[in-house]
Amino acid sequence: MYRDTRAEVNLGAIRENTAVIRRLMPEGTRLMAVVKGDGYGHGSVESARAAVQGGADQLAVAYLEEALQLRSKGIELPILILTPIHPSEVMLAVRHQLMVTVTHAEWFRQIGSHRDQRCKEKLKVHVKADTGLGRIGLRTREEWDELVPWLQWDFVEVEGFYTHFATSAREDTAFLKKQHGKFLEMKEWCRASGVEVHQYHCAGSNAALRFPELAMDMVRIGAALFGFYPEALVPDIQLRPALSLYSKLIQVKRLRQGECIGYDNSYVASGDEWIGTVPIGYGDGWSQSMQGSEILVEGRRAEVVGKICMDQLMIRLDRKYDTGTEVVLIGSQGEDRITVRELALHAGTVPQEISTLLSGRVERNYAD
Ligand SMILES: *Cc1c(COP(=O)(O)O)cnc(C)c1O
């Protein structure tokens, strides 16, 4: 590509993070690497391969398309699709040996004639329980009882039963414990119904790192693969960030007091100032909420001033720099480092939203 703005993904970091998490989990726990959202913006195929090298046993994505993309690149590990697929696409899942998430009997009823009777392969499912996130999943005993006959259908193999925590990043663990208790209660429903479930799982990155004792048969690790984790809550662990983001100054100018920068005159110089322009904007996924965040220029911090445009943003420099000077939006330069977590705090979001939003316009280079 011809642009000055480019991301660098360190596959060694993903591989090592996976291995570190593996070692922290109790003996025998499987690790499912979650690479939805194009591997949280790091590239799904590359991230999946790195995680597998680091010891991941299985993979997960959000949608059928994402799973098919991994299969088309020759990835043969078990893959779970976390969002229910259309019942009409069930044979696509069977033929590509994909595991699907099911929540209600109604979904099975709609399979009807979409099943190809000539195909002898089974449909592998993970049943999703909603224990408090309120997103997808069965909630009541009645819903479970209605599901049971479908789970005993000879076309179906129950690979897993799982739930997802709502508050694993919060210091207060009361709600997480309540969800876990509910999940254990639901696990008893499975036992009592005689449905054979191969693996029970509930923990994503935060829960797994903070409470390895919740790992059960498998942990589903997404954010932590890429080095995103609540550092203050798990002080004994060191995971490496996988993503860096670089650009260059494409213009540097001197502003006089009272002169303006950006749409809507959103910044006014309070004195004589040097202003640099960096070719990245919300069209790259660098949202307007990044206004006021900082960028490294020769190891020193420069504030993003004025509203962020679609393709460019402006920063206030401490002196004149040459055009073409390299700047760092994510990563280290000199003695300083800008982390995705710092940017997320500034923007009022989570690190994975920032990396996932980086658009296809930003080239990903891979390093090891
Ligand atoms: C995205 C997702 C995960 C991974 O969560 P992280 O916090 O990124 O590790 C796990 N399970 C489910 C159901 C998910 O949707």
The ligand as a Tripos MOL2 file, in Angstrom:
@<TRIPOS>MOLECULE
LIG
   15    15     1     0     0
SMALL
NO_CHARGES

@<TRIPOS>ATOM
      1 C1        -16.3010  -12.6160   22.4480 C.3       1 LIG1
      2 C2        -16.6390  -13.7610   23.3160 C.ar      1 LIG1
      3 C3        -15.6420  -14.3870   24.0760 C.ar      1 LIG1
      4 C4        -14.2450  -13.8550   24.2020 C.3       1 LIG1
      5 O1        -14.2480  -12.8590   25.1960 O.3       1 LIG1
      6 P1        -12.9250  -12.0940   25.6210 P.3       1 LIG1
      7 O2        -13.3420  -11.2830   26.7810 O.co2     1 LIG1
      8 O3        -12.5080  -11.2740   24.4510 O.co2     1 LIG1
      9 O4        -11.9200  -13.1370   25.9640 O.co2     1 LIG1
     10 C5        -16.0000  -15.5200   24.7890 C.ar      1 LIG1
     11 N1        -17.2470  -15.9940   24.7580 N.ar      1 LIG1
     12 C6        -18.2280  -15.4080   24.0640 C.ar      1 LIG1
     13 C7        -19.5930  -15.9820   24.0900 C.3       1 LIG1
     14 C8        -17.9620  -14.2670   23.3230 C.ar      1 LIG1
     15 O5        -18.9520  -13.6770   22.6360 O.3       1 LIG1
@<TRIPOS>BOND
     1     1     2 1
     2     2     3 ar
     3     2    14 ar
     4     3     4 1
     5     3    10 ar
     6     4     5 1
     7     5     6 1
     8     6     7 2
     9     6     8 1
    10     6     9 1
    11    10    11 ar
    12    11    12 ar
    13    12    13 1
    14    12    14 ar
    15    14    15 1
@<TRIPOS>SUBSTRUCTURE
     1 LIG1         1 GROUP 0 **** ****
